[in-house]
Amino acid sequence: MLNKKVEDILNDQLEKEGYSSNLYLAMASWAATNGYEGIANWLLAQAEEEREHMLKIIAYVNERGGKAIIPAFEKPPVEYEDVKPMFEQVLKHEQYVTASINDIVAVCEQEKDFTTHNWVQWFVNEQIEEESSASNILDKLNLLGEGPLYMFDRDIMSLRGE
């Protein structure tokens, strides 16, 4: 049976993963309508990955005897200043999610829920990859400076780090 505090924090994370998916969908839509097809595709892949994370949490909570609660999601921004500030927001958001995952680990330790502690390590490792991917993209954008984004947009899918 899933500990109630662990169940509650996993349900909170479920909402964060769903919002992350919607955030990246909104960013992808902005990129697509501004001529950045490659960036849009990268963001669509990220959105799908976040949705999969949400589904993984739903399945785990329900399988462990808890009840996954499907929340409403806050509407993400629909306009972005430019590509670089948008990816700065991606990195900041991933750092926020990492902190949230770390909070889950802490609750699992406090509650001595070693099963969930072990299970959530997949998310800990995933967040290392997510932050690294966003950081690598920002490094490339910093190298470009104010240069043209055509080749960056064309090649972004090779930067996913998967």
C-alpha positions in Angstrom: 0.0 0.0 0.0 1.3 3.4 -1.0 2.0 5.8 1.9 -0.4 8.8 1.9 2.4 11.4 2.0 4.1 9.7 -0.9 0.9 9.4 -2.8 0.2 13.1 -2.3 3.6 14.2 -3.5 3.4 11.9 -6.5 0.0 13.4 -7.4 1.7 16.8 -7.2 4.4 15.6 -9.6 1.8 14.2 -11.9 0.5 17.7 -12.3 4.0 19.2 -12.9 4.7 16.6 -15.6 1.4 17.4 -17.3 2.0 21.1 -17.2 5.5 20.5 -18.6 4.0 18.7 -21.5 1.6 21.5 -22.2 4.4 24.1 -21.7 6.5 22.4 -24.4 3.5 22.0 -26.7 2.9 25.8 -26.4 6.6 26.5 -27.1 6.5 24.1 -30.1 3.4 25.9 -31.5 5.2 29.2 -31.1 8.3 27.8 -32.8 6.3 26.3 -35.7 4.5 29.5 -36.4 7.7 31.5 -36.4 9.4 29.3 -38.9 11.5 27.1 -36.6 10.4 23.6 -37.7 13.4 21.8 -36.1 12.9 23.6 -32.8 9.2 22.8 -32.9 10.0 19.1 -33.5 12.4 19.0 -30.6 9.8 20.6 -28.3 7.1 18.3 -29.5 9.4 15.3 -28.7 10.0 16.9 -25.2 6.2 17.4 -24.7 5.6 13.7 -25.5 8.3 12.6 -23.1 6.8 14.7 -20.3 3.4 13.1 -21.1 5.0 9.7 -20.8 6.4 10.7 -17.4 2.9 11.7 -16.2 1.5 8.4 -17.4 4.3 6.5 -15.6 3.4 8.2 -12.4 -0.3 7.5 -12.8 0.4 3.8 -13.4 2.7 3.6 -10.4 0.4 5.3 -8.0 -2.6 3.2 -9.0 -0.6 -0.1 -9.1 0.7 0.6 -5.5 -2.8 0.9 -4.1 -3.1 4.7 -4.3 -5.3 6.8 -6.4 -3.8 9.0 -9.2 -5.7 12.3 -9.4 -5.8 13.8 -12.9 -5.7 17.6 -12.4 -6.5 20.6 -14.5 -3.4 22.2 -15.9 -2.5 25.9 -15.8 -2.4 27.4 -19.3 1.2 28.0 -20.3 2.5 31.1 -22.0 1.8 31.2 -25.7 4.2 33.9 -26.8 8.0 33.9 -26.4 10.4 36.7 -26.9 12.9 34.7 -29.0 14.5 31.3 -29.2 17.3 31.8 -26.7 15.1 33.2 -23.9 12.7 30.4 -24.5 15.4 27.8 -24.0 16.6 29.6 -20.9 13.0 29.1 -19.7 13.2 25.4 -20.6 16.4 25.0 -18.5 14.9 26.9 -15.6 11.7 24.7 -15.8 13.8 21.5 -15.9 15.7 22.7 -12.8 12.3 23.3 -11.1 11.2 19.8 -12.0 14.6 18.4 -10.7 14.0 20.1 -7.3 10.5 18.6 -7.2 11.8 15.1 -7.9 14.4 15.6 -5.1 11.5 16.5 -2.8 9.9 13.2 -3.7 13.1 11.4 -2.8 13.3 13.2 0.5 9.7 12.3 1.4 10.3 8.6 0.5 13.3 8.6 2.8 11.3 10.3 5.6 8.5 7.8 5.2 10.8 4.8 4.8 9.2 4.0 1.5 12.2 2.3 -0.1 10.1 0.8 -2.9 9.1 4.2 -4.2 12.5 5.6 -3.4 14.0 3.0 -5.7 11.4 3.6 -8.4 11.8 7.4 -8.4 15.6 7.0 -9.2 14.6 6.6 -12.8 13.2 10.2 -12.7 16.4 11.4 -10.9 18.5 10.1 -13.8 16.1 11.4 -16.3 16.4 14.9 -14.9 20.1 14.8 -15.3 19.6 14.1 -19.0 16.9 16.8 -19.3 19.0 19.5 -17.7 22.0 18.5 -19.7 20.1 18.6 -23.0 18.7 22.1 -22.3 22.1 23.3 -21.2 23.8 22.0 -24.3 21.3 23.8 -26.5 21.9 27.0 -24.6 25.7 26.5 -25.1 25.1 26.2 -28.9 22.9 29.3 -28.9 25.5 31.2 -27.0 28.1 30.2 -29.5 25.9 31.5 -32.3 25.5 34.8 -30.6 23.2 36.9 -32.8 24.0 34.7 -35.8 21.4 33.1 -38.1 19.5 30.2 -36.6 18.9 28.2 -39.8 21.5 25.5 -39.3 20.8 25.4 -35.5 17.1 24.8 -36.3 18.0 22.2 -38.9 20.3 20.3 -36.5 18.6 20.6 -33.2 17.2 17.1 -33.1 20.8 15.8 -33.0 21.2 17.6 -29.7 18.6 15.6 -27.8 21.3 13.5 -26.1 19.3 10.3 -26.1 
